[in-house]
């Protein structure tokens, strides 16, 4: 695996630390963040275009707005036109 660190929540408190990595082999983003609460999960299920529940093995994660620059940086690393 060719995974590398991109960034961590700039307001991390060392307990909860949303983090972003890039898998250079698959060009996937790997994101650690807060699991959405039950109300959010239910709402996302209801708004699903396929009207299907979130399947086993998948979840909804909440990424703090302050991490948008880190997500952009990770996307830019995977976009050959930006490198």
N, CA, C and O atoms as a Maestro MAE file, in Angstrom:
{
 s_m_m2io_version
 :::
 2.0.0
}

f_m_ct {
 s_m_title
 :::
 protein
 m_atom[332] {
  # First column is atom index #
  i_m_mmod_type
  r_m_x_coord
  r_m_y_coord
  r_m_z_coord
  i_m_residue_number
  s_m_chain_name
  s_m_pdb_residue_name
  s_m_pdb_atom_name
  i_m_atomic_number
  :::
  1 25 0.842 -1.185 0.000 1 A "UNK " " N  " 7
  2 3 0.000 0.000 0.000 1 A "UNK " " CA " 6
  3 2 0.882 1.241 0.000 1 A "UNK " " C  " 6
  4 15 1.898 1.312 0.690 1 A "UNK " " O  " 8
  5 25 0.459 2.211 -0.793 2 A "UNK " " N  " 7
  6 3 1.199 3.463 -0.885 2 A "UNK " " CA " 6
  7 2 0.322 4.586 -0.321 2 A "UNK " " C  " 6
  8 15 -0.191 5.425 -1.063 2 A "UNK " " O  " 8
  9 25 0.165 4.583 0.990 3 A "UNK " " N  " 7
  10 3 -0.707 5.550 1.669 3 A "UNK " " CA " 6
  11 2 0.154 6.623 2.308 3 A "UNK " " C  " 6
  12 15 1.158 6.336 2.961 3 A "UNK " " O  " 8
  13 25 -0.264 7.877 2.104 4 A "UNK " " N  " 7
  14 3 0.491 8.936 2.765 4 A "UNK " " CA " 6
  15 2 -0.443 9.959 3.397 4 A "UNK " " C  " 6
  16 15 -1.551 10.209 2.922 4 A "UNK " " O  " 8
  17 25 0.038 10.526 4.462 5 A "UNK " " N  " 7
  18 3 -0.676 11.506 5.263 5 A "UNK " " CA " 6
  19 2 -0.811 12.814 4.493 5 A "UNK " " C  " 6
  20 15 0.144 13.273 3.867 5 A "UNK " " O  " 8
  21 25 -2.019 13.421 4.542 6 A "UNK " " N  " 7
  22 3 -2.246 14.721 3.912 6 A "UNK " " CA " 6
  23 2 -2.421 15.804 4.966 6 A "UNK " " C  " 6
  24 15 -1.807 16.867 4.878 6 A "UNK " " O  " 8
  25 25 -3.261 15.532 5.968 7 A "UNK " " N  " 7
  26 3 -3.471 16.552 6.979 7 A "UNK " " CA " 6
  27 2 -4.373 16.081 8.097 7 A "UNK " " C  " 6
  28 15 -5.073 15.075 7.984 7 A "UNK " " O  " 8
  29 25 -4.337 16.835 9.176 8 A "UNK " " N  " 7
  30 3 -5.131 16.532 10.359 8 A "UNK " " CA " 6
  31 2 -5.915 17.786 10.735 8 A "UNK " " C  " 6
  32 15 -5.498 18.904 10.434 8 A "UNK " " O  " 8
  33 25 -7.037 17.592 11.385 9 A "UNK " " N  " 7
  34 3 -7.870 18.698 11.836 9 A "UNK " " CA " 6
  35 2 -6.993 19.727 12.547 9 A "UNK " " C  " 6
  36 15 -6.320 19.397 13.523 9 A "UNK " " O  " 8
  37 25 -6.995 20.975 12.064 10 A "UNK " " N  " 7
  38 3 -6.134 21.977 12.685 10 A "UNK " " CA " 6
  39 2 -6.520 22.307 14.121 10 A "UNK " " C  " 6
  40 15 -5.741 22.924 14.846 10 A "UNK " " O  " 8
  41 25 -7.704 21.904 14.532 11 A "UNK " " N  " 7
  42 3 -8.132 22.143 15.911 11 A "UNK " " CA " 6
  43 2 -8.167 20.851 16.714 11 A "UNK " " C  " 6
  44 15 -8.921 20.736 17.681 11 A "UNK " " O  " 8
  45 25 -7.358 19.883 16.317 12 A "UNK " " N  " 7
  46 3 -7.358 18.589 16.990 12 A "UNK " " CA " 6
  47 2 -7.049 18.744 18.473 12 A "UNK " " C  " 6
  48 15 -6.258 19.591 18.888 12 A "UNK " " O  " 8
  49 25 -7.699 17.901 19.244 13 A "UNK " " N  " 7
  50 3 -7.480 17.924 20.689 13 A "UNK " " CA " 6
  51 2 -6.767 16.653 21.147 13 A "UNK " " C  " 6
  52 15 -6.732 16.346 22.338 13 A "UNK " " O  " 8
  53 25 -6.213 15.936 20.210 14 A "UNK " " N  " 7
  54 3 -5.475 14.697 20.455 14 A "UNK " " CA " 6
  55 2 -6.379 13.514 20.800 14 A "UNK " " C  " 6
  56 15 -5.915 12.374 20.781 14 A "UNK " " O  " 8
  57 25 -7.663 13.751 21.116 15 A "UNK " " N  " 7
  58 3 -8.589 12.639 21.350 15 A "UNK " " CA " 6
  59 2 -9.371 12.346 20.077 15 A "UNK " " C  " 6
  60 15 -9.415 11.208 19.610 15 A "UNK " " O  " 8
  61 25 -9.980 13.372 19.528 16 A "UNK " " N  " 7
  62 3 -10.712 13.243 18.284 16 A "UNK " " CA " 6
  63 2 -9.925 13.983 17.231 16 A "UNK " " C  " 6
  64 15 -9.801 15.206 17.286 16 A "UNK " " O  " 8
  65 25 -9.399 13.262 16.285 17 A "UNK " " N  " 7
  66 3 -8.518 13.933 15.332 17 A "UNK " " CA " 6
  67 2 -8.850 13.519 13.907 17 A "UNK " " C  " 6
  68 15 -8.188 12.646 13.345 17 A "UNK " " O  " 8
  69 25 -9.883 14.142 13.311 18 A "UNK " " N  " 7
  70 3 -10.161 13.846 11.907 18 A "UNK " " CA " 6
  71 2 -8.883 14.013 11.078 18 A "UNK " " C  " 6
  72 15 -8.151 14.991 11.226 18 A "UNK " " O  " 8
  73 25 -8.639 13.049 10.218 19 A "UNK " " N  " 7
  74 3 -7.393 12.973 9.470 19 A "UNK " " CA " 6
  75 2 -7.695 12.544 8.038 19 A "UNK " " C  " 6
  76 15 -8.661 11.824 7.784 19 A "UNK " " O  " 8
  77 25 -6.858 12.995 7.108 20 A "UNK " " N  " 7
  78 3 -7.006 12.624 5.700 20 A "UNK " " CA " 6
  79 2 -5.699 12.027 5.209 20 A "UNK " " C  " 6
  80 15 -4.619 12.558 5.464 20 A "UNK " " O  " 8
  81 25 -5.819 10.909 4.496 21 A "UNK " " N  " 7
  82 3 -4.701 10.270 3.821 21 A "UNK " " CA " 6
  83 2 -5.091 10.060 2.363 21 A "UNK " " C  " 6
  84 15 -6.271 10.119 2.019 21 A "UNK " " O  " 8
  85 25 -4.110 9.819 1.516 22 A "UNK " " N  " 7
  86 3 -4.337 9.465 0.118 22 A "UNK " " CA " 6
  87 2 -3.687 8.112 -0.119 22 A "UNK " " C  " 6
  88 15 -2.554 7.873 0.299 22 A "UNK " " O  " 8
  89 25 -4.418 7.225 -0.798 23 A "UNK " " N  " 7
  90 3 -3.853 5.954 -1.244 23 A "UNK " " CA " 6
  91 2 -3.429 6.173 -2.692 23 A "UNK " " C  " 6
  92 15 -4.269 6.210 -3.591 23 A "UNK " " O  " 8
  93 25 -2.143 6.317 -2.911 24 A "UNK " " N  " 7
  94 3 -1.636 6.624 -4.246 24 A "UNK " " CA " 6
  95 2 -1.844 5.469 -5.226 24 A "UNK " " C  " 6
  96 15 -1.903 5.695 -6.435 24 A "UNK " " O  " 8
  97 25 -1.955 4.246 -4.732 25 A "UNK " " N  " 7
  98 3 -2.171 3.099 -5.622 25 A "UNK " " CA " 6
  99 2 -3.586 3.090 -6.200 25 A "UNK " " C  " 6
  100 15 -3.774 2.870 -7.397 25 A "UNK " " O  " 8
  101 25 -4.575 3.330 -5.345 26 A "UNK " " N  " 7
  102 3 -5.975 3.278 -5.792 26 A "UNK " " CA " 6
  103 2 -6.553 4.659 -6.083 26 A "UNK " " C  " 6
  104 15 -7.638 4.783 -6.652 26 A "UNK " " O  " 8
  105 25 -5.809 5.701 -5.681 27 A "UNK " " N  " 7
  106 3 -6.253 7.092 -5.786 27 A "UNK " " CA " 6
  107 2 -7.528 7.352 -4.979 27 A "UNK " " C  " 6
  108 15 -8.376 8.156 -5.364 27 A "UNK " " O  " 8
  109 25 -7.634 6.655 -3.864 28 A "UNK " " N  " 7
  110 3 -8.743 6.851 -2.935 28 A "UNK " " CA " 6
  111 2 -8.323 7.823 -1.846 28 A "UNK " " C  " 6
  112 15 -7.148 7.916 -1.492 28 A "UNK " " O  " 8
  113 25 -9.313 8.552 -1.318 29 A "UNK " " N  " 7
  114 3 -9.096 9.338 -0.109 29 A "UNK " " CA " 6
  115 2 -9.471 8.458 1.071 29 A "UNK " " C  " 6
  116 15 -10.460 7.728 1.011 29 A "UNK " " O  " 8
  117 25 -8.710 8.516 2.116 30 A "UNK " " N  " 7
  118 3 -9.013 7.796 3.351 30 A "UNK " " CA " 6
  119 2 -9.254 8.858 4.410 30 A "UNK " " C  " 6
  120 15 -8.403 9.713 4.653 30 A "UNK " " O  " 8
  121 25 -10.415 8.796 5.033 31 A "UNK " " N  " 7
  122 3 -10.802 9.845 5.961 31 A "UNK " " CA " 6
  123 2 -11.222 9.251 7.294 31 A "UNK " " C  " 6
  124 15 -12.080 8.371 7.362 31 A "UNK " " O  " 8
  125 25 -10.601 9.751 8.349 32 A "UNK " " N  " 7
  126 3 -11.018 9.433 9.712 32 A "UNK " " CA " 6
  127 2 -11.772 10.652 10.209 32 A "UNK " " C  " 6
  128 15 -11.259 11.769 10.149 32 A "UNK " " O  " 8
  129 25 -12.975 10.447 10.695 33 A "UNK " " N  " 7
  130 3 -13.727 11.576 11.224 33 A "UNK " " CA " 6
  131 2 -14.796 11.056 12.173 33 A "UNK " " C  " 6
  132 15 -14.803 9.887 12.559 33 A "UNK " " O  " 8
  133 25 -15.694 11.959 12.536 34 A "UNK " " N  " 7
  134 3 -16.739 11.627 13.497 34 A "UNK " " CA " 6
  135 2 -17.874 10.886 12.816 34 A "UNK " " C  " 6
  136 15 -18.349 11.307 11.761 34 A "UNK " " O  " 8
  137 25 -18.314 9.784 13.413 35 A "UNK " " N  " 7
  138 3 -19.464 9.063 12.881 35 A "UNK " " CA " 6
  139 2 -20.709 9.905 13.123 35 A "UNK " " C  " 6
  140 15 -20.899 10.464 14.203 35 A "UNK " " O  " 8
  141 25 -21.544 9.985 12.108 36 A "UNK " " N  " 7
  142 3 -22.775 10.759 12.237 36 A "UNK " " CA " 6
  143 2 -23.689 10.141 13.292 36 A "UNK " " C  " 6
  144 15 -23.687 8.928 13.502 36 A "UNK " " O  " 8
  145 25 -24.470 10.998 13.951 37 A "UNK " " N  " 7
  146 3 -25.406 10.505 14.955 37 A "UNK " " CA " 6
  147 2 -26.612 9.844 14.276 37 A "UNK " " C  " 6
  148 15 -26.774 9.923 13.059 37 A "UNK " " O  " 8
  149 25 -27.433 9.207 15.068 38 A "UNK " " N  " 7
  150 3 -28.567 8.436 14.540 38 A "UNK " " CA " 6
  151 2 -29.537 9.314 13.741 38 A "UNK " " C  " 6
  152 15 -30.035 8.892 12.698 38 A "UNK " " O  " 8
  153 25 -29.802 10.518 14.219 39 A "UNK " " N  " 7
  154 3 -30.717 11.414 13.504 39 A "UNK " " CA " 6
  155 2 -30.170 11.750 12.110 39 A "UNK " " C  " 6
  156 15 -30.912 11.761 11.128 39 A "UNK " " O  " 8
  157 25 -28.885 12.020 12.042 40 A "UNK " " N  " 7
  158 3 -28.268 12.320 10.749 40 A "UNK " " CA " 6
  159 2 -28.313 11.104 9.837 40 A "UNK " " C  " 6
  160 15 -28.615 11.231 8.650 40 A "UNK " " O  " 8
  161 25 -28.016 9.931 10.378 41 A "UNK " " N  " 7
  162 3 -28.063 8.700 9.575 41 A "UNK " " CA " 6
  163 2 -29.462 8.475 9.016 41 A "UNK " " C  " 6
  164 15 -29.615 8.140 7.841 41 A "UNK " " O  " 8
  165 25 -30.480 8.657 9.846 42 A "UNK " " N  " 7
  166 3 -31.863 8.462 9.414 42 A "UNK " " CA " 6
  167 2 -32.227 9.456 8.316 42 A "UNK " " C  " 6
  168 15 -32.870 9.095 7.330 42 A "UNK " " O  " 8
  169 25 -31.814 10.705 8.493 43 A "UNK " " N  " 7
  170 3 -32.110 11.729 7.489 43 A "UNK " " CA " 6
  171 2 -31.400 11.410 6.180 43 A "UNK " " C  " 6
  172 15 -32.003 11.526 5.113 43 A "UNK " " O  " 8
  173 25 -30.149 11.016 6.239 44 A "UNK " " N  " 7
  174 3 -29.419 10.660 5.018 44 A "UNK " " CA " 6
  175 2 -30.062 9.464 4.329 44 A "UNK " " C  " 6
  176 15 -30.169 9.445 3.103 44 A "UNK " " O  " 8
  177 25 -30.491 8.466 5.100 45 A "UNK " " N  " 7
  178 3 -31.209 7.321 4.527 45 A "UNK " " CA " 6
  179 2 -32.440 7.796 3.764 45 A "UNK " " C  " 6
  180 15 -32.691 7.355 2.643 45 A "UNK " " O  " 8
  181 25 -33.204 8.696 4.376 46 A "UNK " " N  " 7
  182 3 -34.449 9.173 3.768 46 A "UNK " " CA " 6
  183 2 -34.198 9.982 2.504 46 A "UNK " " C  " 6
  184 15 -35.042 10.011 1.608 46 A "UNK " " O  " 8
  185 25 -33.041 10.640 2.423 47 A "UNK " " N  " 7
  186 3 -32.739 11.485 1.269 47 A "UNK " " CA " 6
  187 2 -31.945 10.763 0.189 47 A "UNK " " C  " 6
  188 15 -31.604 11.363 -0.831 47 A "UNK " " O  " 8
  189 25 -31.650 9.498 0.396 48 A "UNK " " N  " 7
  190 3 -30.891 8.730 -0.579 48 A "UNK " " CA " 6
  191 2 -31.632 8.679 -1.910 48 A "UNK " " C  " 6
  192 15 -32.813 8.332 -1.940 48 A "UNK " " O  " 8
  193 25 -30.957 9.019 -3.017 49 A "UNK " " N  " 7
  194 3 -31.625 8.978 -4.324 49 A "UNK " " CA " 6
  195 2 -32.166 7.594 -4.653 49 A "UNK " " C  " 6
  196 15 -33.186 7.476 -5.333 49 A "UNK " " O  " 8
  197 25 -31.508 6.559 -4.186 50 A "UNK " " N  " 7
  198 3 -31.961 5.193 -4.458 50 A "UNK " " CA " 6
  199 2 -33.022 4.745 -3.463 50 A "UNK " " C  " 6
  200 15 -33.598 3.667 -3.609 50 A "UNK " " O  " 8
  201 25 -33.281 5.570 -2.453 51 A "UNK " " N  " 7
  202 3 -34.250 5.231 -1.399 51 A "UNK " " CA " 6
  203 2 -33.892 3.912 -0.728 51 A "UNK " " C  " 6
  204 15 -34.758 3.176 -0.256 51 A "UNK " " O  " 8
  205 25 -32.595 3.636 -0.701 52 A "UNK " " N  " 7
  206 3 -32.121 2.422 -0.052 52 A "UNK " " CA " 6
  207 2 -31.376 2.825 1.215 52 A "UNK " " C  " 6
  208 15 -30.717 3.865 1.234 52 A "UNK " " O  " 8
  209 25 -31.468 2.031 2.262 53 A "UNK " " N  " 7
  210 3 -30.733 2.363 3.487 53 A "UNK " " CA " 6
  211 2 -29.230 2.248 3.264 53 A "UNK " " C  " 6
  212 15 -28.766 1.580 2.340 53 A "UNK " " O  " 8
  213 25 -28.495 2.908 4.126 54 A "UNK " " N  " 7
  214 3 -27.038 2.808 4.075 54 A "UNK " " CA " 6
  215 2 -26.686 1.348 4.368 54 A "UNK " " C  " 6
  216 15 -27.071 0.815 5.408 54 A "UNK " " O  " 8
  217 25 -25.967 0.713 3.471 55 A "UNK " " N  " 7
  218 3 -25.726 -0.722 3.621 55 A "UNK " " CA " 6
  219 2 -24.699 -1.036 4.700 55 A "UNK " " C  " 6
  220 15 -23.920 -0.173 5.108 55 A "UNK " " O  " 8
  221 25 -24.711 -2.287 5.154 56 A "UNK " " N  " 7
  222 3 -23.692 -2.716 6.116 56 A "UNK " " CA " 6
  223 2 -22.302 -2.477 5.528 56 A "UNK " " C  " 6
  224 15 -22.081 -2.664 4.332 56 A "UNK " " O  " 8
  225 25 -21.390 -2.071 6.366 57 A "UNK " " N  " 7
  226 3 -20.035 -1.804 5.910 57 A "UNK " " CA " 6
  227 2 -19.815 -0.368 5.464 57 A "UNK " " C  " 6
  228 15 -18.682 0.030 5.195 57 A "UNK " " O  " 8
  229 25 -20.893 0.418 5.384 58 A "UNK " " N  " 7
  230 3 -20.786 1.834 5.048 58 A "UNK " " CA " 6
  231 2 -21.389 2.652 6.168 58 A "UNK " " C  " 6
  232 15 -22.213 2.153 6.934 58 A "UNK " " O  " 8
  233 25 -20.982 3.906 6.268 59 A "UNK " " N  " 7
  234 3 -21.526 4.796 7.283 59 A "UNK " " CA " 6
  235 2 -21.457 6.220 6.753 59 A "UNK " " C  " 6
  236 15 -20.903 6.460 5.680 59 A "UNK " " O  " 8
  237 25 -22.001 7.136 7.478 60 A "UNK " " N  " 7
  238 3 -21.905 8.550 7.165 60 A "UNK " " CA " 6
  239 2 -20.935 9.148 8.179 60 A "UNK " " C  " 6
  240 15 -21.075 8.939 9.384 60 A "UNK " " O  " 8
  241 25 -19.963 9.887 7.684 61 A "UNK " " N  " 7
  242 3 -19.038 10.565 8.588 61 A "UNK " " CA " 6
  243 2 -19.231 12.069 8.457 61 A "UNK " " C  " 6
  244 15 -19.552 12.580 7.385 61 A "UNK " " O  " 8
  245 25 -19.033 12.749 9.543 62 A "UNK " " N  " 7
  246 3 -19.163 14.206 9.562 62 A "UNK " " CA " 6
  247 2 -17.753 14.788 9.575 62 A "UNK " " C  " 6
  248 15 -16.962 14.518 10.478 62 A "UNK " " O  " 8
  249 25 -17.455 15.594 8.551 63 A "UNK " " N  " 7
  250 3 -16.138 16.205 8.426 63 A "UNK " " CA " 6
  251 2 -16.273 17.687 8.751 63 A "UNK " " C  " 6
  252 15 -17.074 18.377 8.121 63 A "UNK " " O  " 8
  253 25 -15.515 18.190 9.710 64 A "UNK " " N  " 7
  254 3 -15.626 19.592 10.071 64 A "UNK " " CA " 6
  255 2 -15.286 20.519 8.890 64 A "UNK " " C  " 6
  256 15 -14.379 20.237 8.107 64 A "UNK " " O  " 8
  257 25 -16.020 21.611 8.782 65 A "UNK " " N  " 7
  258 3 -15.813 22.584 7.713 65 A "UNK " " CA " 6
  259 2 -14.364 23.046 7.655 65 A "UNK " " C  " 6
  260 15 -13.828 23.287 6.573 65 A "UNK " " O  " 8
  261 25 -13.735 23.169 8.804 66 A "UNK " " N  " 7
  262 3 -12.354 23.663 8.843 66 A "UNK " " CA " 6
  263 2 -11.385 22.722 8.144 66 A "UNK " " C  " 6
  264 15 -10.228 23.081 7.927 66 A "UNK " " O  " 8
  265 25 -11.840 21.509 7.784 67 A "UNK " " N  " 7
  266 3 -10.972 20.556 7.099 67 A "UNK " " CA " 6
  267 2 -11.089 20.636 5.584 67 A "UNK " " C  " 6
  268 15 -10.393 19.906 4.879 67 A "UNK " " O  " 8
  269 25 -11.953 21.506 5.064 68 A "UNK " " N  " 7
  270 3 -12.124 21.616 3.614 68 A "UNK " " CA " 6
  271 2 -10.791 21.870 2.900 68 A "UNK " " C  " 6
  272 15 -10.542 21.246 1.869 68 A "UNK " " O  " 8
  273 25 -9.928 22.755 3.403 69 A "UNK " " N  " 7
  274 3 -8.639 22.935 2.716 69 A "UNK " " CA " 6
  275 2 -7.799 21.652 2.651 69 A "UNK " " C  " 6
  276 15 -7.068 21.434 1.686 69 A "UNK " " O  " 8
  277 25 -7.907 20.819 3.668 70 A "UNK " " N  " 7
  278 3 -7.154 19.563 3.677 70 A "UNK " " CA " 6
  279 2 -7.736 18.598 2.656 70 A "UNK " " C  " 6
  280 15 -6.991 17.899 1.969 70 A "UNK " " O  " 8
  281 25 -9.059 18.551 2.549 71 A "UNK " " N  " 7
  282 3 -9.713 17.698 1.552 71 A "UNK " " CA " 6
  283 2 -9.326 18.172 0.149 71 A "UNK " " C  " 6
  284 15 -9.034 17.353 -0.722 71 A "UNK " " O  " 8
  285 25 -9.324 19.484 -0.072 72 A "UNK " " N  " 7
  286 3 -8.927 20.031 -1.389 72 A "UNK " " CA " 6
  287 2 -7.477 19.638 -1.712 72 A "UNK " " C  " 6
  288 15 -7.164 19.253 -2.838 72 A "UNK " " O  " 8
  289 25 -6.619 19.740 -0.722 73 A "UNK " " N  " 7
  290 3 -5.213 19.383 -0.930 73 A "UNK " " CA " 6
  291 2 -5.099 17.914 -1.345 73 A "UNK " " C  " 6
  292 15 -4.338 17.576 -2.252 73 A "UNK " " O  " 8
  293 25 -5.857 17.051 -0.679 74 A "UNK " " N  " 7
  294 3 -5.831 15.623 -1.016 74 A "UNK " " CA " 6
  295 2 -6.351 15.397 -2.432 74 A "UNK " " C  " 6
  296 15 -5.777 14.611 -3.186 74 A "UNK " " O  " 8
  297 25 -7.431 16.079 -2.796 75 A "UNK " " N  " 7
  298 3 -7.980 15.942 -4.155 75 A "UNK " " CA " 6
  299 2 -6.976 16.440 -5.185 75 A "UNK " " C  " 6
  300 15 -6.792 15.814 -6.229 75 A "UNK " " O  " 8
  301 25 -6.328 17.560 -4.897 76 A "UNK " " N  " 7
  302 3 -5.326 18.103 -5.820 76 A "UNK " " CA " 6
  303 2 -4.170 17.131 -6.024 76 A "UNK " " C  " 6
  304 15 -3.629 17.028 -7.125 76 A "UNK " " O  " 8
  305 25 -3.793 16.426 -4.975 77 A "UNK " " N  " 7
  306 3 -2.706 15.452 -5.108 77 A "UNK " " CA " 6
  307 2 -3.075 14.328 -6.065 77 A "UNK " " C  " 6
  308 15 -2.199 13.745 -6.704 77 A "UNK " " O  " 8
  309 25 -4.363 14.020 -6.170 78 A "UNK " " N  " 7
  310 3 -4.815 12.933 -7.031 78 A "UNK " " CA " 6
  311 2 -5.181 13.397 -8.437 78 A "UNK " " C  " 6
  312 15 -5.406 12.565 -9.316 78 A "UNK " " O  " 8
  313 25 -5.246 14.699 -8.666 79 A "UNK " " N  " 7
  314 3 -5.638 15.248 -9.962 79 A "UNK " " CA " 6
  315 2 -4.379 15.561 -10.765 79 A "UNK " " C  " 6
  316 15 -3.652 16.498 -10.434 79 A "UNK " " O  " 8
  317 25 -4.114 14.787 -11.817 80 A "UNK " " N  " 7
  318 3 -2.877 14.993 -12.565 80 A "UNK " " CA " 6
  319 2 -2.777 16.404 -13.174 80 A "UNK " " C  " 6
  320 15 -1.671 16.890 -13.411 80 A "UNK " " O  " 8
  321 25 -3.895 17.051 -13.424 81 A "UNK " " N  " 7
  322 3 -3.869 18.385 -13.995 81 A "UNK " " CA " 6
  323 2 -3.442 19.442 -12.995 81 A "UNK " " C  " 6
  324 15 -3.100 20.559 -13.386 81 A "UNK " " O  " 8
  325 25 -3.455 19.108 -11.702 82 A "UNK " " N  " 7
  326 3 -3.115 20.072 -10.660 82 A "UNK " " CA " 6
  327 2 -1.688 19.872 -10.176 82 A "UNK " " C  " 6
  328 15 -1.057 20.822 -9.712 82 A "UNK " " O  " 8
  329 25 -1.172 18.665 -10.274 83 A "UNK " " N  " 7
  330 3 0.161 18.348 -9.741 83 A "UNK " " CA " 6
  331 2 1.256 19.136 -10.372 83 A "UNK " " C  " 6
  332 15 2.422 18.968 -10.017 83 A "UNK " " O  " 8
  :::
 }
 m_bond[331] {
  # First column is bond index #
  i_m_from
  i_m_to
  i_m_order
  :::
  1 1 2 1
  2 2 3 1
  3 3 4 2
  4 3 5 1
  5 5 6 1
  6 6 7 1
  7 7 8 2
  8 7 9 1
  9 9 10 1
  10 10 11 1
  11 11 12 2
  12 11 13 1
  13 13 14 1
  14 14 15 1
  15 15 16 2
  16 15 17 1
  17 17 18 1
  18 18 19 1
  19 19 20 2
  20 19 21 1
  21 21 22 1
  22 22 23 1
  23 23 24 2
  24 23 25 1
  25 25 26 1
  26 26 27 1
  27 27 28 2
  28 27 29 1
  29 29 30 1
  30 30 31 1
  31 31 32 2
  32 31 33 1
  33 33 34 1
  34 34 35 1
  35 35 36 2
  36 35 37 1
  37 37 38 1
  38 38 39 1
  39 39 40 2
  40 39 41 1
  41 41 42 1
  42 42 43 1
  43 43 44 2
  44 43 45 1
  45 45 46 1
  46 46 47 1
  47 47 48 2
  48 47 49 1
  49 49 50 1
  50 50 51 1
  51 51 52 2
  52 51 53 1
  53 53 54 1
  54 54 55 1
  55 55 56 2
  56 55 57 1
  57 57 58 1
  58 58 59 1
  59 59 60 2
  60 59 61 1
  61 61 62 1
  62 62 63 1
  63 63 64 2
  64 63 65 1
  65 65 66 1
  66 66 67 1
  67 67 68 2
  68 67 69 1
  69 69 70 1
  70 70 71 1
  71 71 72 2
  72 71 73 1
  73 73 74 1
  74 74 75 1
  75 75 76 2
  76 75 77 1
  77 77 78 1
  78 78 79 1
  79 79 80 2
  80 79 81 1
  81 81 82 1
  82 82 83 1
  83 83 84 2
  84 83 85 1
  85 85 86 1
  86 86 87 1
  87 87 88 2
  88 87 89 1
  89 89 90 1
  90 90 91 1
  91 91 92 2
  92 91 93 1
  93 93 94 1
  94 94 95 1
  95 95 96 2
  96 95 97 1
  97 97 98 1
  98 98 99 1
  99 99 100 2
  100 99 101 1
  101 101 102 1
  102 102 103 1
  103 103 104 2
  104 103 105 1
  105 105 106 1
  106 106 107 1
  107 107 108 2
  108 107 109 1
  109 109 110 1
  110 110 111 1
  111 111 112 2
  112 111 113 1
  113 113 114 1
  114 114 115 1
  115 115 116 2
  116 115 117 1
  117 117 118 1
  118 118 119 1
  119 119 120 2
  120 119 121 1
  121 121 122 1
  122 122 123 1
  123 123 124 2
  124 123 125 1
  125 125 126 1
  126 126 127 1
  127 127 128 2
  128 127 129 1
  129 129 130 1
  130 130 131 1
  131 131 132 2
  132 131 133 1
  133 133 134 1
  134 134 135 1
  135 135 136 2
  136 135 137 1
  137 137 138 1
  138 138 139 1
  139 139 140 2
  140 139 141 1
  141 141 142 1
  142 142 143 1
  143 143 144 2
  144 143 145 1
  145 145 146 1
  146 146 147 1
  147 147 148 2
  148 147 149 1
  149 149 150 1
  150 150 151 1
  151 151 152 2
  152 151 153 1
  153 153 154 1
  154 154 155 1
  155 155 156 2
  156 155 157 1
  157 157 158 1
  158 158 159 1
  159 159 160 2
  160 159 161 1
  161 161 162 1
  162 162 163 1
  163 163 164 2
  164 163 165 1
  165 165 166 1
  166 166 167 1
  167 167 168 2
  168 167 169 1
  169 169 170 1
  170 170 171 1
  171 171 172 2
  172 171 173 1
  173 173 174 1
  174 174 175 1
  175 175 176 2
  176 175 177 1
  177 177 178 1
  178 178 179 1
  179 179 180 2
  180 179 181 1
  181 181 182 1
  182 182 183 1
  183 183 184 2
  184 183 185 1
  185 185 186 1
  186 186 187 1
  187 187 188 2
  188 187 189 1
  189 189 190 1
  190 190 191 1
  191 191 192 2
  192 191 193 1
  193 193 194 1
  194 194 195 1
  195 195 196 2
  196 195 197 1
  197 197 198 1
  198 198 199 1
  199 199 200 2
  200 199 201 1
  201 201 202 1
  202 202 203 1
  203 203 204 2
  204 203 205 1
  205 205 206 1
  206 206 207 1
  207 207 208 2
  208 207 209 1
  209 209 210 1
  210 210 211 1
  211 211 212 2
  212 211 213 1
  213 213 214 1
  214 214 215 1
  215 215 216 2
  216 215 217 1
  217 217 218 1
  218 218 219 1
  219 219 220 2
  220 219 221 1
  221 221 222 1
  222 222 223 1
  223 223 224 2
  224 223 225 1
  225 225 226 1
  226 226 227 1
  227 227 228 2
  228 227 229 1
  229 229 230 1
  230 230 231 1
  231 231 232 2
  232 231 233 1
  233 233 234 1
  234 234 235 1
  235 235 236 2
  236 235 237 1
  237 237 238 1
  238 238 239 1
  239 239 240 2
  240 239 241 1
  241 241 242 1
  242 242 243 1
  243 243 244 2
  244 243 245 1
  245 245 246 1
  246 246 247 1
  247 247 248 2
  248 247 249 1
  249 249 250 1
  250 250 251 1
  251 251 252 2
  252 251 253 1
  253 253 254 1
  254 254 255 1
  255 255 256 2
  256 255 257 1
  257 257 258 1
  258 258 259 1
  259 259 260 2
  260 259 261 1
  261 261 262 1
  262 262 263 1
  263 263 264 2
  264 263 265 1
  265 265 266 1
  266 266 267 1
  267 267 268 2
  268 267 269 1
  269 269 270 1
  270 270 271 1
  271 271 272 2
  272 271 273 1
  273 273 274 1
  274 274 275 1
  275 275 276 2
  276 275 277 1
  277 277 278 1
  278 278 279 1
  279 279 280 2
  280 279 281 1
  281 281 282 1
  282 282 283 1
  283 283 284 2
  284 283 285 1
  285 285 286 1
  286 286 287 1
  287 287 288 2
  288 287 289 1
  289 289 290 1
  290 290 291 1
  291 291 292 2
  292 291 293 1
  293 293 294 1
  294 294 295 1
  295 295 296 2
  296 295 297 1
  297 297 298 1
  298 298 299 1
  299 299 300 2
  300 299 301 1
  301 301 302 1
  302 302 303 1
  303 303 304 2
  304 303 305 1
  305 305 306 1
  306 306 307 1
  307 307 308 2
  308 307 309 1
  309 309 310 1
  310 310 311 1
  311 311 312 2
  312 311 313 1
  313 313 314 1
  314 314 315 1
  315 315 316 2
  316 315 317 1
  317 317 318 1
  318 318 319 1
  319 319 320 2
  320 319 321 1
  321 321 322 1
  322 322 323 1
  323 323 324 2
  324 323 325 1
  325 325 326 1
  326 326 327 1
  327 327 328 2
  328 327 329 1
  329 329 330 1
  330 330 331 1
  331 331 332 2
  :::
 }
}
